[in-house]
Amino acid sequence: MDNPDFLIVGGGSAGAVLAARLSEDPSTRVLLVEAGRDTPPDAIPDDITDTFPSSSLNADYFWPGLQAVRSTGGTARPYLQARVMGGGSSVMGMWALRGMPSDYDAWAAAGASGWSWRDVEPVFRRLERDADRGRTQTASGVYPIQRLPRAEWPGFVLAMEREALGRGLCFIDDMNERPGDGFFAMPLSQDAQGRATSARCYLSGSVRRRSNLAILPESTVTKIDFDGLRVCGATIRRSNATLQVSAREVILCAGAIHSPALLLRAGIGPADDLKAIGIAPRLDRAGVGRNLQNHPYLHFGLTLPSHARLQQQLRRFAVAGIRLSSGQDGCPEGDLLLFMIGRVSPRPYGTHLAMLGAALYSPCSRGQVTLSGARPDTAPKVEFRMFEDPRDAPRMLKAARFAESLLLADKVAATYDDAFLLPPVMSLHQFNRPGVAGNLVALAVRAVLNAPGPVTRRILSRRIRPGRWVGNRHRHSPISDAELIAAAAPMAHPVGTCTMGRTADPMAVVDDHCRVHGVANLRVVDASVMPRIPSANTNLPTIMIAEHAAELIRGERR
């Protein structure tokens, strides 16, 4: 498709939604460009359909060579960001949380007019199809959500629920409708057909057959084309060919790492930084790539006896969660999250292990995305600067200590054999390997988990360094604050690098209609426009952003 009305860059959680919604108008021509492979309805890979997040273990679905620095002065480590149709929704853990009302009211206060909780709650309700909400939902949306029935909860989760309620926390049946402190069943973006992705739910067969929608997978936008300060299209690399596509408007939906990188390569960003790497500044906009935010989290691993495990046939991951408020001055309510994971591998031994996680869900620290050069094939530099703000480490420790105290409670400790503090890497990668090597590792892990307790403890402690054994129902090895902070890693939830705000705010990149300040015919619609990270996994809020932005864009055209 040449000269579309909208050229959408990125078919992820936001881009797939936007393409489907904007192409509902038959007079609007839409071209969707995705760097990764397509997942059409009749050919969705089994690991993406799986309700255990097996796809997170498939390197083909991620950008190669991307790294991130966790904390200032640290070393760069591999950092996974999706490169596949559906983006993060195709590879994430399927948690479907909206966040807290205060998150979105803070957006409006930061200059994102029309994005307060009052504005966005109806958008959430329209897009969701929550199987457990029933008649209380005013309309049935396209994005399915369900929870694991209590009858299927593993024994260790039931014990944690009883302990949490005994401490005065309440049970919240729908954390999205009644957000607050309490214990809750985790809402999951899945149904009887499997994982719900933005590609599956929005780019259906009937949508793909629209004559005004074209999808170009395995194609990378290398350059935004300009006429002065007016965008007129983009340059696209597909296989060995280079295409130049004119468009009335370009919309970046490449995520909080790659959307700011595209702007920076186009000369939109901090002028001095651009000059230093040989890029001629087109528009001096200090906020591009700044304001990077993420959720830090850590895991405790648990070896489980048979009576406390998830049922072997259940392909599940997250089971339940606990939302807490730190109570720290200047920090919002509901800023901490604990979560219970029922299995760690799609292989049979996966239910022999479980995890209890702790996370800071409203961090104050801010990082940045920058470039080391102008070449489009050079990976962006990502620095999260976790715990740089002095308010963050104490709150992270509060979440971790609450999790530790749950594990040490007598009735909870009776449901597991041993607990381990895990190292700061993506949790599932510690227990899974691909290919033939993975099969051998699986056999070894199964043997270790079925060995006598002292043998299991010794081998696992050696394998998970710098993680270590923590305790069981008989004894406990105290953990220092430094060990807990060192065990924290960034989630796959980067946001904020093209933040929404007022034109006069030098750190704002887009306005409340997601239009890039100072540039015509260019928008950003993805998690990068969030002024503040929500106290939730970012997939559902990102889909909401795309739905709301589509409404605003259609309103402009009318």
matplotlib code that plots the C-alpha trace (Angstrom):
import matplotlib.pyplot as plt

x = [0.0, 1.5, 0.5, -1.7, -3.5, -1.7, 1.6, 1.8, 5.3, 5.1, 2.4, 2.7, 0.2, -0.7, 0.0, -2.3, -5.1, -4.6, -4.5, -7.8, -9.6, -8.5, -9.3, -12.9, -13.5, -13.5, -12.3, -9.2, -6.2, -3.8, -0.4, 0.9, 4.7, 6.1, 9.7, 9.0, 7.1, 3.3, 1.0, -2.2, -5.3, -4.9, -1.1, -0.5, 2.5, 1.8, 4.2, 2.3, -1.1, 0.1, -1.3, 2.0, 4.3, 6.5, 6.9, 9.0, 11.7, 11.8, 14.7, 13.1, 10.4, 12.8, 15.1, 18.7, 21.6, 19.5, 21.0, 20.2, 22.1, 20.1, 21.7, 24.1, 27.6, 26.4, 27.2, 25.0, 23.0, 20.7, 17.2, 14.3, 11.9, 9.4, 9.8, 6.7, 3.2, 1.3, 4.5, 4.6, 1.1, 2.5, 5.4, 4.4, 3.1, -0.5, -1.3, -4.2, -4.1, -5.4, -3.5, -4.7, -7.0, -4.3, -2.0, -4.1, -5.1, -1.3, -1.2, -3.8, -2.0, 1.2, -0.6, -2.2, -5.7, -8.4, -6.4, -7.6, -9.2, -12.6, -11.6, -9.9, -12.0, -14.8, -12.2, -10.9, -14.4, -15.2, -12.2, -12.3, -14.3, -13.9, -15.4, -15.6, -17.3, -20.5, -23.4, -21.6, -19.7, -21.7, -20.4, -18.4, -15.2, -12.7, -9.9, -10.7, -9.8, -10.2, -8.8, -7.8, -10.6, -9.8, -10.4, -7.3, -5.0, -1.9, -1.6, 1.1, -1.1, -4.0, -1.7, -0.4, -4.0, -4.9, -1.8, -2.5, -6.1, -5.0, -2.9, -5.9, -5.8, -9.1, -9.8, -10.6, -12.6, -11.9, -8.7, -9.5, -12.9, -12.1, -8.4, -6.9, -4.7, -5.6, -5.2, -6.7, -6.8, -4.6, -6.7, -5.2, -5.5, -6.6, -9.6, -10.5, -8.7, -5.4, -3.4, -5.1, -2.8, -3.6, -2.8, -5.3, -8.0, -7.8, -6.3, -8.9, -9.5, -12.3, -10.2, -7.3, -9.6, -10.4, -9.2, -8.1, -5.7, -2.3, 0.2, 3.9, 5.6, 9.4, 10.0, 11.9, 11.4, 14.9, 14.1, 11.2, 11.0, 10.5, 9.7, 11.0, 9.1, 6.4, 6.5, 5.8, 6.5, 9.1, 11.9, 11.4, 13.9, 12.4, 14.8, 17.3, 15.0, 14.5, 11.1, 10.1, 6.4, 4.7, 2.0, -0.4, 0.6, 3.1, 2.3, 5.1, 4.0, 7.5, 7.5, 9.4, 12.8, 12.5, 10.0, 12.4, 15.2, 13.4, 12.8, 16.4, 17.7, 15.3, 17.0, 14.2, 15.6, 18.2, 20.2, 23.6, 23.4, 22.4, 25.3, 27.8, 27.0, 26.8, 23.1, 21.9, 19.2, 15.9, 14.0, 15.5, 13.2, 14.9, 12.4, 12.9, 14.3, 14.2, 11.7, 12.4, 10.6, 10.2, 9.1, 11.9, 11.2, 12.7, 11.8, 12.0, 12.0, 10.2, 10.6, 7.2, 6.0, 3.3, 0.4, 1.2, 1.7, -0.3, -2.1, 0.3, -2.2, -2.7, -0.8, -0.7, 1.8, 0.5, -2.1, -2.7, -1.3, -1.2, -1.4, 0.1, 0.7, 4.2, 2.8, 5.9, 5.5, 4.8, 4.2, 0.8, -1.4, -1.0, 2.6, 3.8, 2.9, 3.5, 2.6, 2.5, 3.7, 2.4, 4.9, 8.3, 8.6, 6.3, 8.1, 6.7, 9.0, 7.6, 5.1, 7.7, 9.0, 7.1, 7.9, 6.9, 7.7, 7.9, 7.9, 7.9, 5.0, 5.3, 9.0, 10.3, 13.6, 14.0, 16.4, 17.0, 17.2, 20.0, 21.9, 25.6, 25.4, 23.1, 23.0, 19.6, 21.0, 22.8, 20.9, 19.7, 21.5, 19.1, 19.8, 17.1, 18.9, 16.9, 16.9, 18.6, 15.7, 16.1, 12.4, 12.6, 15.0, 13.2, 9.9, 11.4, 12.7, 9.3, 7.8, 10.6, 10.4, 6.7, 7.2, 10.0, 7.7, 5.0, 7.5, 8.6, 5.0, 4.5, 1.5, 3.1, 6.5, 4.7, 3.7, 7.2, 10.5, 13.0, 13.0, 15.8, 16.5, 16.9, 19.4, 18.4, 17.7, 14.4, 13.0, 11.9, 15.3, 16.9, 14.9, 14.6, 17.0, 16.1, 16.8, 18.8, 20.6, 17.3, 16.2, 19.3, 18.9, 15.3, 16.4, 19.0, 16.5, 14.0, 16.7, 17.8, 14.3, 13.6, 16.9, 17.2, 16.7, 20.4, 21.4, 18.7, 19.7, 23.4, 23.0, 20.4, 22.4, 25.4, 23.4, 21.6, 24.5, 24.5, 21.1, 21.1, 19.2, 17.0, 15.2, 12.6, 10.2, 13.1, 15.6, 16.2, 19.3, 18.9, 19.0, 20.6, 19.1, 22.0, 21.3, 17.6, 18.4, 21.1, 18.5, 16.1, 15.9, 13.8, 10.7, 9.8, 7.7, 9.6, 7.5, 7.7, 10.4, 8.0, 5.9, 2.6, 2.3, 1.9, 3.8, 5.5, 6.9, 10.4, 10.3, 7.0, 7.3, 3.6, 0.4, -2.8, -3.7, -0.3, 1.0, 4.7, 5.2, 6.6, 6.3, 3.3, 1.9, 3.7, 2.4, 3.5, 1.0, 2.4, 3.7, 6.4, 3.7, 2.8, 3.9, 4.1, 4.2, 1.0, 0.9, 0.2, 1.7, 1.8, 0.0, -3.6, -2.9, -1.0, -4.0, -6.2, -3.9, -4.3, -8.1, -8.3, -5.9, -7.9, -11.1, -9.2, -7.8, -11.2, -12.7, -10.1, -11.0, -14.7]
y = [0.0, 3.3, 6.7, 5.4, 7.8, 6.2, 4.3, 2.5, 1.5, -1.6, -4.2, -4.7, -4.3, -0.8, -1.0, -3.9, -2.2, 1.0, -0.6, -2.5, 0.5, 3.1, 0.7, 0.4, 3.5, 2.1, 5.5, 5.4, 3.5, 2.0, 0.3, -1.6, -2.4, -4.9, -5.8, -9.3, -12.3, -12.3, -14.5, -14.7, -16.3, -19.6, -19.9, -18.7, -20.6, -23.1, -21.4, -18.1, -19.7, -21.5, -20.2, -20.9, -18.2, -20.6, -17.8, -15.8, -18.5, -18.2, -15.9, -15.5, -13.3, -10.7, -7.9, -9.3, -7.6, -5.3, -4.7, -2.5, -1.2, -1.9, 0.7, 3.5, 2.2, -1.3, -3.5, -3.9, -7.1, -8.7, -7.1, -8.7, -6.6, -8.3, -8.3, -10.2, -9.4, -8.6, -7.4, -7.8, -9.3, -12.3, -13.0, -11.6, -13.4, -12.5, -10.5, -8.1, -5.3, -1.8, -0.1, 2.4, 5.4, 7.7, 6.6, 8.1, 11.2, 11.8, 11.7, 14.4, 16.5, 16.2, 17.7, 14.7, 16.3, 13.8, 10.8, 10.9, 7.8, 9.2, 9.4, 6.0, 3.7, 3.5, 2.7, -0.2, -1.5, -1.3, -3.3, -6.0, -9.2, -10.4, -13.9, -13.5, -10.1, -11.2, -8.8, -6.1, -5.3, -2.8, -4.2, -7.1, -6.1, -8.0, -8.7, -11.8, -11.9, -14.7, -16.0, -19.4, -20.9, -21.3, -25.1, -25.2, -23.1, -25.0, -25.6, -23.1, -20.3, -21.3, -21.2, -17.7, -16.5, -17.7, -16.1, -12.8, -12.7, -13.5, -10.4, -8.2, -8.0, -8.5, -10.7, -8.6, -10.5, -8.1, -6.0, -4.0, -2.9, -2.5, -1.6, -1.4, -3.3, -7.0, -10.5, -11.3, -13.9, -12.7, -11.5, -13.1, -12.2, -15.6, -17.7, -21.3, -20.6, -19.7, -16.6, -13.3, -11.1, -7.8, -9.6, -12.4, -10.2, -7.2, -8.5, -11.2, -12.8, -10.4, -7.4, -8.6, -9.0, -5.3, -3.8, -0.6, -2.4, -3.8, -5.6, -5.7, -8.1, -8.8, -5.2, -2.5, 1.2, 2.6, 6.3, 8.8, 10.9, 14.7, 17.8, 20.4, 19.8, 17.9, 14.1, 12.7, 9.0, 6.5, 4.3, 0.6, -2.2, -5.6, -8.5, -6.9, -4.3, -0.7, 0.9, 4.5, 4.9, 8.2, 8.7, 11.4, 10.6, 8.3, 6.8, 5.2, 2.2, 0.7, 0.8, 2.7, 1.7, 1.9, 4.7, 7.3, 5.7, 6.4, 10.0, 10.5, 9.2, 11.6, 14.5, 15.0, 15.1, 16.8, 18.9, 18.7, 14.9, 14.5, 16.6, 14.6, 11.4, 13.1, 13.6, 17.0, 18.2, 18.8, 19.8, 20.3, 18.4, 17.5, 14.9, 12.3, 9.2, 10.6, 9.8, 6.0, 4.0, 0.3, -1.9, -3.6, -7.1, -10.1, -13.8, -16.4, -19.9, -22.8, -26.5, -28.1, -31.5, -33.1, -31.9, -28.2, -28.1, -26.8, -29.7, -31.0, -30.6, -26.9, -24.7, -21.7, -19.2, -16.4, -17.6, -14.8, -11.5, -9.2, -5.4, -3.4, 0.3, 1.2, 4.2, 6.2, 10.0, 11.3, 7.8, 6.6, 3.9, 0.4, 0.9, -2.6, -6.0, -9.6, -12.4, -16.2, -18.3, -21.8, -23.4, -22.4, -24.5, -25.9, -29.3, -31.8, -30.8, -27.2, -27.7, -29.1, -25.5, -22.3, -18.7, -15.8, -12.5, -9.0, -5.8, -2.0, -0.9, 2.8, 3.7, 7.2, 6.6, 7.7, 6.4, 7.1, 5.7, 7.2, 6.4, 5.6, 6.3, 7.2, 3.8, 2.2, -1.2, 0.0, -1.0, 1.9, 2.4, 1.7, 2.8, 2.2, 3.8, 1.6, 2.8, 6.1, 7.9, 7.5, 6.6, 3.4, 1.1, 1.2, 0.4, -2.4, -3.8, -3.5, -5.6, -8.2, -8.4, -8.9, -11.8, -13.2, -13.1, -15.0, -17.7, -18.0, -18.3, -21.8, -22.8, -21.5, -23.1, -26.4, -26.3, -26.2, -28.0, -25.2, -21.5, -19.8, -16.2, -16.2, -14.1, -10.9, -12.4, -13.2, -15.9, -18.5, -18.5, -19.9, -23.1, -23.5, -24.0, -24.5, -27.5, -30.6, -28.9, -28.0, -31.6, -32.6, -29.8, -30.9, -34.4, -33.0, -30.7, -33.4, -35.6, -32.8, -32.1, -35.7, -36.1, -36.1, -32.6, -31.9, -32.8, -30.6, -27.7, -28.0, -28.3, -25.6, -23.2, -23.7, -23.3, -20.1, -18.0, -15.2, -16.4, -18.7, -21.0, -19.0, -21.5, -24.1, -25.0, -26.1, -23.3, -19.9, -18.1, -14.4, -12.2, -8.8, -5.7, -5.6, -9.1, -8.3, -5.1, -7.0, -9.6, -7.0, -6.8, -4.6, -6.1, -6.0, -2.9, 0.2, 3.3, 7.1, 7.9, 10.0, 11.3, 13.1, 16.6, 20.3, 22.0, 24.4, 21.4, 20.8, 17.1, 16.4, 14.8, 14.4, 16.3, 14.8, 13.5, 11.8, 14.3, 15.0, 18.6, 20.8, 18.3, 17.8, 14.4, 12.4, 10.7, 8.2, 5.7, 3.2, 2.8, 5.5, 8.2, 7.4, 10.3, 7.9, 4.1, 2.6, 0.3, -2.6, -4.7, -2.5, -4.6, -3.7, 0.0, 0.1, -1.5, 1.1, 3.9, 2.6, 2.4, 5.9, 7.3, 5.7, 7.5, 10.8, 10.4, 9.4, 12.4, 14.7, 13.2, 13.8]
z = [0.0, -1.1, 0.4, 3.2, 5.5, 8.5, 8.5, 11.9, 13.0, 15.2, 15.4, 19.2, 22.0, 20.8, 17.1, 16.4, 18.2, 16.4, 13.0, 13.7, 15.0, 12.4, 9.5, 10.7, 8.6, 5.0, 3.7, 5.8, 4.4, 7.0, 6.6, 9.6, 9.6, 12.1, 12.4, 13.7, 12.2, 11.8, 13.8, 11.6, 13.2, 11.3, 12.1, 15.7, 17.0, 19.8, 22.2, 21.8, 22.3, 25.4, 28.7, 30.3, 28.8, 26.8, 24.1, 26.6, 26.1, 22.3, 21.2, 17.8, 19.3, 20.7, 19.5, 19.2, 21.0, 23.2, 26.6, 29.6, 32.7, 35.8, 38.2, 37.8, 37.5, 36.7, 33.7, 30.7, 30.6, 28.0, 28.1, 26.3, 24.3, 22.0, 18.2, 17.0, 16.0, 19.2, 20.8, 24.5, 24.6, 22.7, 25.1, 28.6, 31.7, 30.8, 33.9, 33.1, 35.7, 35.2, 38.0, 40.6, 39.8, 41.2, 38.4, 35.8, 37.8, 38.0, 34.2, 33.9, 36.5, 34.4, 31.5, 29.8, 29.7, 29.0, 30.5, 34.2, 35.8, 35.1, 31.4, 31.0, 33.2, 30.6, 28.0, 30.1, 30.6, 26.9, 25.8, 28.5, 28.3, 31.8, 32.3, 36.1, 36.0, 34.4, 34.4, 36.3, 33.1, 31.0, 27.7, 26.5, 24.8, 22.6, 25.1, 27.3, 31.0, 33.5, 36.8, 38.0, 40.1, 43.7, 43.4, 41.2, 43.4, 44.6, 48.3, 48.9, 47.5, 49.7, 52.7, 51.8, 51.4, 54.9, 56.4, 54.6, 55.7, 59.2, 59.2, 58.4, 54.6, 52.8, 49.8, 46.7, 44.1, 41.3, 41.7, 38.5, 39.6, 43.3, 43.5, 46.9, 49.4, 49.7, 48.4, 45.0, 42.2, 39.4, 36.3, 33.2, 29.5, 28.3, 27.6, 26.5, 23.2, 24.9, 25.4, 24.4, 22.3, 20.6, 17.3, 18.0, 19.5, 17.2, 13.9, 13.3, 9.9, 9.1, 10.0, 7.9, 4.9, 4.9, 1.6, 3.3, 5.7, 4.7, 7.0, 6.3, 8.7, 9.0, 7.9, 9.8, 9.6, 9.4, 8.9, 9.3, 6.1, 6.5, 4.5, 6.9, 10.2, 8.4, 8.3, 4.8, 5.2, 6.2, 4.8, 5.3, 5.0, 4.1, 3.3, 1.0, -0.4, 0.7, 0.3, 0.6, 1.6, 1.6, 4.2, 5.4, 9.0, 10.7, 14.1, 16.2, 18.2, 18.6, 22.5, 25.1, 23.8, 20.1, 19.6, 21.2, 19.3, 16.0, 17.1, 18.1, 14.8, 13.1, 14.9, 17.4, 21.0, 23.1, 20.6, 22.3, 22.7, 19.1, 17.8, 20.0, 18.0, 14.6, 14.2, 13.0, 15.3, 13.6, 16.7, 20.2, 22.5, 25.8, 27.0, 24.1, 25.7, 29.3, 32.0, 31.6, 34.3, 35.1, 37.9, 39.9, 41.2, 42.8, 43.3, 45.9, 44.5, 46.4, 46.0, 46.6, 47.9, 45.8, 47.9, 47.6, 43.8, 40.9, 39.1, 36.5, 33.6, 34.2, 31.9, 34.3, 35.5, 37.9, 40.4, 42.9, 44.2, 47.2, 46.8, 49.6, 50.4, 51.7, 53.6, 52.8, 52.6, 49.2, 47.7, 46.4, 47.8, 46.4, 45.4, 46.3, 44.8, 45.7, 43.4, 43.4, 40.4, 40.2, 37.8, 36.3, 33.2, 30.5, 31.1, 33.6, 36.4, 36.1, 38.9, 41.3, 41.7, 42.4, 43.0, 45.3, 43.8, 45.3, 43.3, 43.7, 41.5, 41.7, 41.5, 41.6, 39.9, 36.3, 33.6, 29.9, 26.4, 24.3, 21.1, 20.7, 16.9, 14.1, 12.3, 12.5, 13.2, 16.4, 19.5, 21.8, 25.1, 28.0, 31.6, 34.2, 37.2, 39.6, 43.2, 42.3, 44.0, 47.8, 48.2, 46.2, 48.0, 51.3, 49.6, 47.7, 50.9, 52.5, 49.8, 50.0, 53.8, 53.7, 51.2, 53.5, 56.5, 54.6, 53.8, 57.4, 58.8, 60.2, 58.1, 54.9, 55.6, 56.0, 52.3, 50.8, 51.3, 50.7, 49.8, 47.8, 46.9, 43.1, 41.1, 39.2, 35.8, 34.0, 36.3, 33.7, 32.0, 35.2, 34.8, 31.0, 28.1, 24.4, 22.1, 23.0, 25.7, 27.3, 27.2, 29.1, 31.6, 32.1, 33.0, 35.4, 37.1, 37.5, 39.1, 41.4, 42.6, 43.4, 45.3, 49.1, 50.6, 51.4, 47.9, 46.3, 48.5, 47.8, 44.0, 43.6, 45.8, 43.5, 40.3, 41.3, 42.5, 43.5, 44.7, 47.7, 50.1, 52.5, 54.7, 55.4, 58.2, 60.4, 60.0, 58.4, 57.0, 57.5, 54.3, 54.4, 52.8, 50.4, 49.2, 48.6, 46.6, 44.6, 43.7, 42.1, 38.3, 35.9, 34.6, 30.9, 31.6, 30.2, 29.9, 29.8, 27.2, 25.0, 27.8, 27.3, 28.5, 27.8, 25.0, 27.4, 29.4, 27.9, 29.0, 27.3, 23.9, 22.8, 23.5, 24.9, 21.4, 21.2, 18.5, 18.7, 19.8, 17.1, 14.3, 11.9, 10.9, 13.6, 16.7, 19.3, 20.7, 23.0, 26.6, 26.0, 26.3, 29.9, 32.2, 35.1, 35.2, 36.4, 39.5, 37.1, 34.4, 31.4, 28.7, 29.6, 30.1, 26.8, 25.0, 26.7, 25.4, 21.8, 22.1, 23.6, 21.0, 18.2, 19.5, 19.6, 16.1, 14.6, 16.3, 14.6, 11.2, 11.8]

ax = plt.figure().add_subplot(projection="3d")
ax.plot(x, y, z, "-o")
ax.set_aspect("equal")
plt.show()
